[in-house]
Amino acid sequence: MWNNIRFGLATGLMVLSLFTLCTGVLGVFRFRDTLQRMHAAAVNDTLGLLLAVCSLVLAQGADFTSLKLILVVVFLWVASPVSSHLIAQLEVRSRQAQKEAKR
């Protein structure tokens, strides 16, 4: 009985993750500005990843593989926002440089 509940919750989290990631893809195609596209992709990517890995941890159960999955999430939660911030900062600086070149 508990296995059925656990797999039901895991399935629900995976479907929610899929919905979140698909929403991010639509946001990337819908927005015109580069920074808006990056924001849509980064936020949904981070949340979708969390939901997907939580689903896998629930499906796997408490063992060493779950610990590895949690460590992957921690690494990606640190790396993804930092890389998104650096790319956005580069975009802002290049826009400023283009405005100065037009003057």
N, C-alpha and C positions, 0 to 999 in steps of 0.2 A: 504494500500500500504506500509506504513512504517513498519507494522508488518511483512509483507512478506520479506522485506529487512533485518529487524532485525533477523528473524529466518534463513534467508539464510546465514547471517554473522555468526550466532551462529553455524549453521551446518558446515560451512567451518572451523571455529576454532576447532570444535570438531573432524573433520576428520584430521586436521593438528595435533591435540593433539594425536590422535590415531596413526598416522604415526610416530610421535616423540617417543612415548612410545614403539612402536614395534621396532623401530631402536635401542633403548636402550637395549631391550631384546636380539636382535641379537648381539649387541656389547658385552653383558655379555657372551653369548655363544661362540663368536668368539675369544675373547682374552684369552690368557693363564695365564698371570700374574694377581695376585690378585689386585694390585693397578690399572692396566688398566681396569679391570672389574668394580672396584668401581667407577672409573672416568666416564666410559660409563653410568653406572646406575645412578649416582648422577646428572650428567649434564642433561641427558634426562628426568629424573624424575622431576627435578625442572622446566624445560621448559614445559614439558607435562602437569604438574599440573597447571601452569599458564595459558596455552592455554585452558585447560578444564574448569577451573573456570571462565575465561573470557567468554567462551561460555555460561556457565550457567547463569552468570550475565546478558549477553545480552538477553538470552531467558526469564529470569525471569522479567527483567525490573528493574527500580529503586525503591526498597523498602527495608524493614528491612532484608529480607532474603539475598539480595545482599550484604548488609553490613556484615552479618555474614560470607558469603562466602569469602569476601575480608579479613576479620580477620583470617579466616582459612588459606588463602594463605600466609598472613604475618607471621603467626606462623610457618607454614611449611617451608617457605623460610629462616627462622632463624634456625629452628631445624635441617633440613636436611643437610645443608652444615656443620654445627658444628658436628653433629654425624658422617658424612662421614670423616671429618678431624680427629676426634678422633680415629676412627677405622683404618684409614690409618696410623696414627702415631703409633698405637699399632702394626700394621703389620711391619712397618719399624723397630721398636725396637725389635720385635721378630726375624726378620731376622738378625739383628746385634748380638743378643744374640746367635743365632745358629752358626754364623760365628766364634764368639769368643769361643764357646764350641768345635768347630772342631779343633781349634789351639792347 
